[in-house]
Each structure stands twice: as C-alpha cells, then as structure tokens.
Amino acid sequence: MKVEINPEETSRAYAFEMWMKAPNPMVTFFKTLDVSRLVKISRRTGMKFNMLMCYCIGKAASGIPEFYLLPVDNKLMKYDEIAVNTIVANSKGGVSSCDIPYSDDLLLFNQQYLQHTKQVAESCTNHDLTGSMVIGTSALAQYEIDGAVGMYSGIFNNPFMIWGRYKRRLLKTMLTVSFQFHHTQMDGAHAAKFLDAVQKEIKALG
C-alpha cells in the first residue's frame, strides 16, 4: 500500500524542494562486491545467482527508511512494502518486467521468484506491484561490463541496479554493480549505506 505524505513533515523536505524539479535528479554510484558466497550457495543449493542477489538487495533496502519513500508525479509517496524487479527473457524473444515482493524468508522469496518469472516468461506480460516501492535490477550476466548508468525518463524515479558477469580474482569472485537513485528519495550517504548493507547481507547469507 502507498499513501501521499507531506514532504515538509519528513526528513526529505529540503531534498524535495531542491531536487524534485531538477532536470536530472538521478545519481549513480558504482561498487565492486565480493559475491563468492552467493556463487557457492548457488552451486550447492541450485538456487539462481540472480535470485540470491535480488534477495540480498531487498533485505539491505528493508532496513533503510528512505527506501519506503519515492517521488511520484511531483508527490512524495510512502510505502509499507518493498519489491525487487528483475528483467525476464520471454517466450517471444523479447524481455518483460517482473516484480518480486520482498520477504525476509529466503525460501519464500525464492518460491515467488521462480513462480512469477516463469509466469512472465511464458505470458510475455509484465508482473507489476504498484503498491510496493520497487527496486529495479538488470543483470547482463553473459557480458563483462565495468558499469552502467541508467537513463532518466522522468516517468520512473525508482532506484535501479545493474550488473554484468562476475569475475574471479584469486580466491574471490567479484561483481561490479551500479546503483542509480533519485536524490529526492535519498542522499549519497543513504545510498552508500545501502551498498555496504548489500555486501553485508551477501556475506551473512546462510
């Protein structure tokens, strides 16, 4: 569920005034993550690496209050749920969008990930959760890229993460991600805290 709130009654009042009507209010950070643990868990359990990444992203975001806010149509909206979006290759040779509701229960999140991505791939119909604050992701797992900056359309202000193929370095497996966010929603410190939290959740995943 989402409700409109008064920016003046939140910690984002100044940011809303400064950035809501800026020509390009998006900021992009880059970070290289150690994803060795996710690779091991994926191989041991058969769980998809992309699903594990989405789970850690959702878990990291769920602990940061700014992720429950989002500027929409020149208004500041507050959400009570978070979802993680993934791009799915569909049966027509194109791509479709799939929102996965975040759950702290990894097995439940995995179940919903598999169910919804399969449904979207077969039907070629997007699965959108309009009542949730959605974190977008795009995994170009077959390509080695050093980073990517998302396009700001002025329509979707959601935070967005992009990554390519992970790289092996000695005893570690590393993955460079880009994270784009709307400055009204959060400041650089919040974004940096989030990326640190993603790394922490990756290393703590059992």
Secondary structure, DSSP 8 states (H G I E B T S, - for coil): -EEEE-GGGSTTHHHHHHHTT-S--EEEEEEEEE-HHHHHHHHHH---HHHHHHHHHHHHHHT-GGGGEEEETTEEEEES-EEEEEEEE-TTSSEEEEEEE--S-HHHHHHHHHHHHHHHHHH---B--TTSEEEEEEE-TTS--S-------SS----EEEE---EEETTEEEEEEEEEEETTT--HHHHHHHHHHHHHHHHH--
